[in-house]
Amino acid sequence: MITVIAEIKVRPGRRDAVMEKITALLPSVLEEKGCHRYEPYIDFNGQIPWRKTVPDSIFMLEDWESLAHLEAHQQAPHMDKHRENIKADVLDVVIHIIEKA
């Protein structure tokens, strides 16, 4: 099992629009073979002085059975369409692939 933490950095003011498109994508991804979790998260709205705020980012937390399943996910037609649908609003994507120590 591998876990992906992806930070999708969006243009200021466009996070809700991108979240709508991610929400529409969720059922297709969750049906993919090897997908155990695919969940979007946003910045916690609270005043905590020791944390970094990222109000224009969406974080995807994903669990995949294997790297092969993750690679198949990246090549899925619905992902190509999704990337095309959000590309005007996305500034950068930072992906971390981690595993339990």
C-alpha positions in Angstrom: 0.0 0.0 0.0 1.3 3.5 -0.9 -0.1 6.8 0.1 -0.1 9.9 -2.0 -0.3 13.5 -0.6 -0.8 15.9 -3.5 -1.0 19.6 -3.0 -2.9 21.3 -5.9 -2.0 25.0 -5.8 -4.8 27.0 -7.5 -5.2 30.5 -8.6 -6.4 32.8 -5.8 -10.2 32.7 -5.6 -10.6 29.6 -7.8 -10.4 26.9 -5.1 -14.2 26.4 -4.9 -14.4 26.0 -8.7 -11.7 23.4 -8.7 -13.2 21.6 -5.7 -16.5 21.2 -7.7 -14.6 19.5 -10.5 -12.8 17.2 -8.1 -16.1 16.3 -6.4 -17.5 15.3 -9.8 -14.4 13.2 -10.4 -14.5 11.3 -7.1 -16.9 8.4 -8.1 -14.8 7.5 -11.2 -11.5 7.4 -9.2 -13.0 5.5 -6.3 -14.1 2.8 -8.8 -10.6 2.3 -10.1 -8.9 -1.0 -9.3 -6.5 -0.6 -6.4 -7.9 2.7 -5.1 -8.6 2.5 -1.3 -8.9 6.2 -0.6 -9.2 9.4 -2.7 -10.2 12.4 -0.6 -9.8 16.1 -1.0 -8.9 18.4 2.0 -8.6 22.1 2.4 -6.8 24.4 4.8 -8.3 24.5 8.3 -9.9 27.8 9.0 -8.5 28.6 12.4 -6.0 30.9 14.0 -3.1 28.7 15.0 0.1 30.7 15.1 2.6 27.9 14.4 1.1 26.5 11.2 1.5 27.4 7.6 -1.7 28.5 5.9 -2.5 27.6 2.3 -5.9 29.0 1.5 -5.5 28.5 -2.2 -4.5 24.8 -2.1 -6.4 21.5 -2.2 -4.7 18.5 -0.7 -5.6 15.1 -2.1 -5.0 12.1 0.3 -4.9 8.9 -1.7 -4.2 5.3 -0.8 -3.3 2.9 -3.7 -2.7 -0.9 -3.6 0.6 -0.4 -5.5 2.6 1.9 -7.7 1.2 0.1 -10.7 -2.3 1.1 -9.7 -1.3 4.7 -9.1 0.3 4.8 -12.6 -2.8 3.3 -14.2 -4.8 6.0 -12.4 -2.6 8.7 -13.8 -3.2 7.4 -17.3 -7.0 6.9 -17.0 -9.0 8.8 -19.6 -11.1 10.5 -16.9 -7.9 11.9 -15.4 -6.8 13.3 -18.7 -10.1 15.0 -19.0 -10.0 16.2 -15.4 -6.5 17.7 -15.9 -7.7 19.5 -19.0 -10.8 20.9 -17.2 -8.7 22.4 -14.3 -5.5 23.4 -16.0 -6.4 27.1 -16.3 -7.0 27.3 -12.5 -4.0 25.2 -11.4 -0.6 26.9 -10.8 1.3 23.9 -9.6 1.0 20.4 -8.2 3.3 18.9 -5.6 3.1 15.1 -5.2 4.5 13.1 -2.3 4.4 9.3 -2.5 4.9 7.8 1.0 4.7 4.4 2.7 4.4 3.3 6.2 7.7 3.2 8.0 
